[in-house]
Amino acid sequence: MINQDGKLALQHLVTMETLSNEEVMALVENAQEYKKTNPSAQSLKEEFVANMFFESSTRTHKSFEVAERRLGYKVVDFDASTSSVNKGETLYDTVLTMSAIGIDVCVIRHPQDSYYEELIASPTIKSSIVNGGDGSGQHPSQCLLDLMTIYEEFGHFDGLKIAIAGDLSHSRVAKSNMIMLKRLGAELYFIAPDEWHTDEFDEYGKHVQLDDVIEELDVLMLLRVQHERHHGSEEFSEAKYNKEFGLTHERYDRLKDTAIIMHPAPVNRGVEIDDDLVESPKSRIVEQMTNGVYVRMAILDAIMNYRNQQKLDEENK
Ligand code: CP
């Protein structure tokens, strides 16, 4: 929702499809503004933000923390391994506790798909929920930083040929990105072994071989092979995967001069992409990580705009 002051205001951010194109572009443009002005850390604000990561993370967790500190919010870290989760407390009761003690925003990563549904439906939980990744569901802040990186490069999405390659079925990045990129006018290709490509991708783009499209691509978005989600599947050959689906030097040279390579990271170097190509001229992998801070500042802004409006409305009742 764009509020009376023309600012984007969001109660929660849990999936991409709940955002309009206008809201997505408002977030991307606000993130670009933060990148351009690079404001120094702001004076301490009264709101508390808790980062609750029930799955491992470096980029999402730490760039949310940098964004929160740069905006001046009070950061509350939460370590699931020393929390009452160990005594059997549910996610619902953990977030209910956070809300009761005055946490304004909970940034949550959790292995359960759509974990956020019961949280945002609760009339008792007052905290805003920002999804830092749900199982194999969605990863909205990663999607927004990916959109920012593409928009910075091309200035539009319309007609761009974008391939998403790799562990599609386990990838929350692929699922968030395919929804938004198609809606913003990109032409999508999916590249994956048959067992990682499911029918849900057919609605968004074509299942192709990398070698059949590589010369045409504007963006090659590689995905991490998520070994931790491959319970009981066949033995995986890194060399075979790299040969068939990876970005090798030979394929790098076939990309257009203007094409860019993306990867949400962490990268399995030598598997999804040859080691030294991670920091090659066509790679935007490091830029994606940098953009993550600015996008997360923009997300927090939008959430706090909503909460501040709510406070004003309460006061004026
Ligand atoms: N891209 C991403 O989500 O990385 P982390 O798992 O390190 O947060």
Residues whose N, C-alpha, C, O or C-beta is under 5 A from the ligand:
A	BS01	CP	S56 S57 T58 R59 T60 H61 P264 A265 P266
